Amino acid sequence: MGDDGFQNYCLVVIVEVANLLIATANGGFRCTVCGGAIQSNSKSRKEGYEVVVQDGKLVYKQSGEYLHTEGEPKDAKWIFVLSTSKTLYIGLKNKDTFQHSSFLAGGATLSAGRLVVEDGILKAVWPHSGHYRPTEGNFQELMSFLKKHHVDLTNVKATEKAQVKKKKKKPFIKRAATYAFEAIQQKQFYLRILNQ
């Protein structure tokens, strides 16, 4: 490995070590795939996103309210994950702080993607997650789950392949340096707090 390769490797290691320190300090983690500080959920917060199926409709388990993704905010993206224990979580995506990996703190899933729901009735669903990168098989896991719970899929717009716009990424070394700098700043901040 040349000098440039070794420097890149060191930056990645610094970032990952800083991520671990940050995670222990603030209960979250920094997702290097997504490039931002991502909120992760404790058990109590996670329960607020849990969705069950009642009479073929999607309902928030905690509040008993029908899920409704239409309306405000405009251009909102609603995301879901189906955990390995076959629990469905749905919430509003926030690009900077709440993404697919937030529901299960980056843990394993059976399926992940986006959806549209009106008054508990599923209208559209597709696999799309930059973190989990769901396959057609993962998408079929969700569809099987919905069928098993008697969700009527007759008029649901379902697309097995995600419609992904490719973003132009910064060169790796620039991204790694940015992450390392931010992580080190946060680490120093949290260490000061912990030492008080």
C-alpha positions as CSV (number, residue, x, y, z in Angstrom):
1,M,0.0,0.0,0.0
2,G,1.4,3.4,-1.0
3,D,1.5,6.5,1.1
4,D,-1.9,7.8,-0.4
5,G,-3.6,4.4,0.3
6,F,-2.2,4.3,3.8
7,Q,-3.4,7.9,4.5
8,N,-6.9,7.0,3.2
9,Y,-6.9,3.9,5.4
10,C,-5.9,6.0,8.5
11,L,-8.6,8.5,7.8
12,V,-11.3,5.8,7.6
13,V,-10.0,4.2,10.9
14,I,-10.1,7.6,12.6
15,V,-13.6,8.2,11.4
16,E,-14.8,4.8,12.6
17,V,-13.1,5.2,16.0
18,A,-14.6,8.6,16.4
19,N,-18.0,7.2,15.4
20,L,-17.8,4.6,18.2
21,L,-16.9,7.3,20.8
22,I,-19.7,9.5,19.6
23,A,-22.2,6.7,19.7
24,T,-21.4,5.9,23.3
25,A,-21.7,9.6,24.2
26,N,-25.0,10.5,22.6
27,G,-26.9,7.3,22.1
28,G,-26.8,7.5,18.3
29,F,-24.4,6.7,15.6
30,R,-22.8,8.4,12.6
31,C,-23.7,6.6,9.4
32,T,-20.7,6.8,7.0
33,V,-22.8,5.4,4.2
34,C,-25.3,8.3,4.5
35,G,-22.7,10.9,5.6
36,G,-24.5,12.5,8.5
37,A,-25.3,12.3,12.1
38,I,-28.3,9.9,12.1
39,Q,-30.7,9.6,15.0
40,S,-31.1,6.1,16.3
41,N,-34.1,4.9,18.3
42,S,-34.2,3.6,21.8
43,K,-36.9,1.0,22.5
44,S,-39.4,3.6,23.8
45,R,-38.9,6.0,20.8
46,K,-39.0,3.1,18.4
47,E,-42.5,2.0,19.6
48,G,-43.9,5.3,18.4
49,Y,-43.1,4.2,14.8
50,E,-44.5,0.7,15.1
51,V,-47.3,0.0,12.7
52,V,-49.8,-2.9,12.9
53,V,-52.5,-4.1,10.4
54,Q,-56.1,-3.9,11.6
55,D,-58.8,-4.9,9.2
56,G,-56.4,-4.6,6.3
57,K,-55.4,-1.0,7.3
58,L,-52.1,0.3,8.6
59,V,-52.4,1.7,12.1
60,Y,-49.9,3.1,14.5
61,K,-49.8,0.6,17.4
62,Q,-49.2,3.2,20.1
63,S,-51.8,5.8,19.2
64,G,-54.3,3.6,17.3
65,E,-54.4,6.2,14.5
66,Y,-54.6,5.3,10.9
67,L,-51.4,6.0,9.0
68,H,-51.7,8.9,6.6
69,T,-48.7,10.1,4.5
70,E,-50.4,12.5,2.2
71,G,-50.5,16.3,2.7
72,E,-48.0,18.3,4.7
73,P,-45.1,18.6,4.6
74,K,-45.1,18.9,0.8
75,D,-42.8,16.5,-0.9
76,A,-42.4,14.5,2.3
77,K,-40.9,11.0,2.0
78,W,-42.3,8.3,4.2
79,I,-40.1,5.3,4.9
80,F,-40.5,1.9,6.3
81,V,-38.4,-1.1,7.6
82,L,-39.6,-4.6,8.3
83,S,-37.5,-6.0,11.1
84,T,-36.2,-9.5,11.2
85,S,-38.9,-10.2,13.9
86,K,-41.5,-9.0,11.3
87,T,-42.3,-5.8,13.1
88,L,-43.2,-2.9,10.7
89,Y,-41.9,0.6,11.4
90,I,-43.0,3.6,9.4
91,G,-41.9,7.3,9.8
92,L,-41.2,10.5,8.0
93,K,-37.7,10.7,6.5
94,N,-35.5,13.6,7.4
95,K,-32.4,13.6,5.2
96,D,-30.1,14.9,7.9
97,T,-31.4,13.1,11.0
98,F,-33.9,10.3,10.4
99,Q,-33.4,7.6,7.8
100,H,-34.1,3.9,7.3
101,S,-31.2,3.0,9.6
102,S,-32.7,5.1,12.4
103,F,-35.6,2.7,13.2
104,L,-33.3,-0.2,14.2
105,A,-30.1,1.7,14.9
106,G,-28.6,0.2,11.7
107,G,-29.6,-3.4,12.6
108,A,-30.7,-6.1,10.2
109,T,-34.0,-5.8,8.3
110,L,-36.1,-8.0,6.1
111,S,-37.2,-5.1,3.9
112,A,-36.9,-1.3,3.6
113,G,-38.3,1.3,1.3
114,R,-40.8,4.1,0.8
115,L,-44.6,4.1,0.7
116,V,-47.8,6.2,0.3
117,V,-50.7,5.5,2.6
118,E,-54.1,7.3,2.8
119,D,-56.2,6.8,5.9
120,G,-54.6,3.5,6.6
121,I,-54.9,2.2,3.0
122,L,-51.7,1.4,1.2
123,K,-51.6,3.1,-2.1
124,A,-47.9,2.7,-3.3
125,V,-44.8,1.0,-2.1
126,W,-41.3,0.5,-3.5
127,P,-37.9,-0.7,-2.2
128,H,-35.6,2.3,-1.8
129,S,-32.9,2.7,0.9
130,G,-29.4,4.0,0.5
131,H,-28.4,2.3,3.7
132,Y,-30.0,-1.2,3.3
133,R,-30.1,-1.4,-0.5
134,P,-33.0,-3.8,-0.7
135,T,-33.2,-6.5,-3.3
136,E,-36.3,-7.8,-5.1
137,G,-36.2,-10.7,-2.5
138,N,-36.3,-8.2,0.3
139,F,-39.3,-6.4,-1.3
140,Q,-41.1,-9.8,-1.6
141,E,-40.6,-10.2,2.2
142,L,-42.7,-7.1,2.7
143,M,-45.3,-8.1,0.2
144,S,-45.7,-11.5,1.9
145,F,-46.0,-9.8,5.2
146,L,-48.8,-7.6,3.9
147,K,-50.6,-10.5,2.3
148,K,-50.4,-12.5,5.5
149,H,-52.0,-9.6,7.4
150,H,-54.8,-9.3,4.8
151,V,-53.8,-6.0,3.3
152,D,-55.6,-5.7,-0.1
153,L,-52.8,-5.2,-2.7
154,T,-55.1,-5.1,-5.7
155,N,-54.8,-1.4,-6.4
156,V,-51.4,-0.8,-4.8
157,K,-48.8,0.6,-7.0
158,A,-45.9,-1.6,-6.3
159,T,-42.5,-1.3,-8.0
160,E,-39.9,-4.0,-7.2
161,K,-37.0,-1.8,-8.4
162,A,-36.2,1.5,-6.8
163,Q,-36.1,4.6,-9.0
164,V,-32.8,6.0,-7.9
165,K,-31.2,9.2,-9.0
166,K,-27.5,9.0,-8.9
167,K,-25.8,11.8,-7.0
168,K,-22.4,12.9,-7.9
169,K,-20.2,12.1,-4.9
170,K,-17.3,14.0,-3.6
171,P,-14.0,12.2,-4.1
172,F,-13.4,9.6,-1.3
173,I,-10.5,11.4,0.3
174,K,-12.5,14.7,0.6
175,R,-15.5,12.8,2.1
176,A,-13.3,10.9,4.5
177,A,-11.5,14.1,5.6
178,T,-14.8,15.9,6.2
179,Y,-16.2,13.0,8.2
180,A,-13.0,12.7,10.3
181,F,-12.9,16.4,11.0
182,E,-16.6,16.5,12.1
183,A,-16.2,13.3,14.1
184,I,-13.1,14.6,15.9
185,Q,-14.8,17.9,16.7
186,Q,-17.8,16.1,18.1
187,K,-15.6,13.6,20.0
188,Q,-13.8,16.5,21.7
189,F,-17.1,18.2,22.5
190,Y,-18.6,15.0,24.1
191,L,-15.4,14.2,26.0
192,R,-15.5,17.7,27.6
193,I,-19.1,17.0,28.6
194,L,-18.3,13.6,30.0
195,N,-15.4,15.0,32.0
196,Q,-17.5,17.7,33.7
